[in-house]
Amino acid sequence: MLFLVSGPHGYITGGVAQREPHQKAGHVNIDLSGKVALVTGGSRGIGKSVGMRLAGAGAKVAVVDVADCEQIQATAAELGGGAIAINANVVDADQVAAAVAEVEEALGPIDILVNNAGITRDGLLIRMSEADWRAVLDVNLTGVFMMTKAVARGMMKRRSGRVVNIASIVGITGNAGQANYSASKAGVIGFTKTVAKELSSRGVLVNAVAPGFIDTDMTKALPESAREALLKLVPLGRLGLPDDVAAAVLFLSSELSSYMTGQVVVVDGGMVM
Ligand SMILES: NC(=O)c1ccc[n+]([C@@H]2O[C@H](COP(=O)([O-])OP(=O)(O)OC[C@H]3O[C@@H](n4cnc5c(N)ncnc54)[C@H](O)[C@@H]3O)[C@@H](O)[C@H]2O)c1
């Protein structure tokens, strides 16, 4: 359901994105004005920071999330630049189709898709329920398939588009207690490479970003002792910020990145190297 078109457009200053719309040649200038971006799970955490970065570069952003409407609406209002809020579940085919149609009607054809929605249901394998296995695979992997399929045809016809999937380093390394989550993220990486191959001849670039340990609501749920133990594994000595991930997504969504597809960009403070 579409329920908000936010206030006046403006480049965000004082926040994460401070670039001027027209910087002189030679300066790094990521200008996404005129572009339409759909960010799933965009109402908080990493997805919200991605929206801030994309809107800050001038894109019109659709925040698609299953969270309560007020939260999605508040985030879209914060992004500005004509951002819209849509309540939809990425695992529901009808809701995905409706969300894509609403974004295209309100903002225009989708140029950038960021598949960021994700959940965890952690537990050791021998105690993991089938329901927890299926729930995580559904949102984290099937949701990426559903959304990508829904926008891919349009991107292929227009012979341009960017898809950025948020994976995780545990999709590369595995992690005790996360059989479902790491399998889903490894799946996202395989999906990314396959779709990159399928869409490359149509000018659609598909990449993944694999974050390490990022300070969001998802990781705040961990006990303090687990957080401290994890921190010891980070060579750069701090937790990642949502904006550390968003900066990589912005790059992959922009013209600065025109010769990368099927790649996994690891943003983890050096945990995996
Ligand atoms: N935080 C980390 O350390 C970390 C590390 C690696 C990867 N990631 C990945 O980054 C992404 C964002 O994580 P986060 O830490 O910001 O999590 P978060 O829990 O703060 O945000 C996830 C968002 O996704 C939304 N969402 C969940 N299920 C959905 C569904 N079915 N349909 C639509 N929206 C849905 C939630 O409502 C929420 O707004 C996830 O894919 C996560 O797996 C996070």
The ligand as a Tripos MOL2 file, in Angstrom:
@<TRIPOS>MOLECULE
LIG
   44    48     1     0     0
SMALL
NO_CHARGES

@<TRIPOS>ATOM
      1 N1         23.7650   -6.0830   10.9610 N.am      1 LIG1
      2 C1         24.7220   -6.8840   10.5350 C.2       1 LIG1
      3 O1         25.7390   -7.0990   11.2210 O.2       1 LIG1
      4 C2         24.6210   -7.5310    9.1850 C.ar      1 LIG1
      5 C3         25.7260   -8.2570    8.7300 C.ar      1 LIG1
      6 C4         25.6690   -8.8790    7.4960 C.ar      1 LIG1
      7 C5         24.5290   -8.7660    6.7200 C.ar      1 LIG1
      8 N2         23.4620   -8.0620    7.1750 N.ar      1 LIG1
      9 C6         22.2900   -7.9930    6.2970 C.3       1 LIG1
     10 O2         21.9470   -6.6600    6.0540 O.3       1 LIG1
     11 C7         20.5360   -6.5420    5.8310 C.3       1 LIG1
     12 C8         19.9700   -5.4870    6.7660 C.3       1 LIG1
     13 O3         20.2660   -5.8710    8.0980 O.3       1 LIG1
     14 P1         20.0680   -4.9000    9.3510 P.3       1 LIG1
     15 O4         21.1410   -5.2290   10.2910 O.co2     1 LIG1
     16 O5         19.8560   -3.5040    8.8960 O.co2     1 LIG1
     17 O6         18.7230   -5.5300    9.9290 O.3       1 LIG1
     18 P2         17.4190   -4.8570   10.6010 P.3       1 LIG1
     19 O7         16.7300   -5.9750   11.2920 O.co2     1 LIG1
     20 O8         17.7880   -3.6530   11.3740 O.co2     1 LIG1
     21 O9         16.5780   -4.3940    9.3200 O.3       1 LIG1
     22 C9         15.9920   -5.3160    8.4480 C.3       1 LIG1
     23 C10        14.7760   -4.6670    7.8100 C.3       1 LIG1
     24 O10        14.1880   -5.6300    6.9080 O.3       1 LIG1
     25 C11        12.7910   -5.6040    7.1000 C.3       1 LIG1
     26 N3         12.2130   -6.8820    6.7080 N.ar      1 LIG1
     27 C12        12.3310   -8.0670    7.3530 C.ar      1 LIG1
     28 N4         11.6190   -9.0040    6.7290 N.ar      1 LIG1
     29 C13        11.0300   -8.4120    5.6610 C.ar      1 LIG1
     30 C14        10.1670   -8.8660    4.6540 C.ar      1 LIG1
     31 N5          9.7290  -10.1350    4.6140 N.pl3     1 LIG1
     32 N6          9.7470   -7.9870    3.6910 N.ar      1 LIG1
     33 C15        10.1590   -6.7040    3.7350 C.ar      1 LIG1
     34 N7         10.9840   -6.2200    4.6810 N.ar      1 LIG1
     35 C16        11.4120   -7.0550    5.6370 C.ar      1 LIG1
     36 C17        12.6060   -5.3280    8.5780 C.3       1 LIG1
     37 O11        11.3010   -4.8560    8.8730 O.3       1 LIG1
     38 C18        13.6950   -4.3030    8.8290 C.3       1 LIG1
     39 O12        13.2430   -2.9990    8.6020 O.3       1 LIG1
     40 C19        19.9720   -7.9370    6.0680 C.3       1 LIG1
     41 O13        19.8400   -8.6090    4.8230 O.3       1 LIG1
     42 C20        21.0350   -8.6040    6.9080 C.3       1 LIG1
     43 O14        21.0210  -10.0070    6.7820 O.3       1 LIG1
     44 C21        23.4770   -7.4420    8.3930 C.ar      1 LIG1
@<TRIPOS>BOND
     1     1     2 1
     2     2     3 2
     3     2     4 1
     4     4     5 ar
     5     4    44 ar
     6     5     6 ar
     7     6     7 ar
     8     7     8 ar
     9     8     9 1
    10     8    44 ar
    11     9    10 1
    12     9    42 1
    13    10    11 1
    14    11    12 1
    15    11    40 1
    16    12    13 1
    17    13    14 1
    18    14    15 2
    19    14    16 1
    20    14    17 1
    21    17    18 1
    22    18    19 2
    23    18    20 1
    24    18    21 1
    25    21    22 1
    26    22    23 1
    27    23    24 1
    28    23    38 1
    29    24    25 1
    30    25    26 1
    31    25    36 1
    32    26    27 ar
    33    26    35 ar
    34    27    28 ar
    35    28    29 ar
    36    29    30 ar
    37    29    35 ar
    38    30    31 1
    39    30    32 ar
    40    32    33 ar
    41    33    34 ar
    42    34    35 ar
    43    36    37 1
    44    36    38 1
    45    38    39 1
    46    40    41 1
    47    40    42 1
    48    42    43 1
@<TRIPOS>SUBSTRUCTURE
     1 LIG1         1 GROUP 0 **** ****
